[in-house]
Amino acid sequence: MGEPEQQERGTVDLVSVLYVVGGIPAMVVFFVLLFVLVGACDQAAVMIPA
């Protein structure tokens, strides 16, 4: 029985580092702003009738 083949691992390059360092915090900021805006509109009973 032969040894299991090693799968190729991804390389760490500038684009992948920038995606993790800049992209993920940008998504977090986007969702925080989205929920803040929805909450502000909800308090005024404009968008979300409950």
ABEGO torsion letter per residue (X at the ends): XBBBBBBBBBBBBAAAAAAAAAAAAAAAAAAAAAAAAAAAAAAAGAABBX
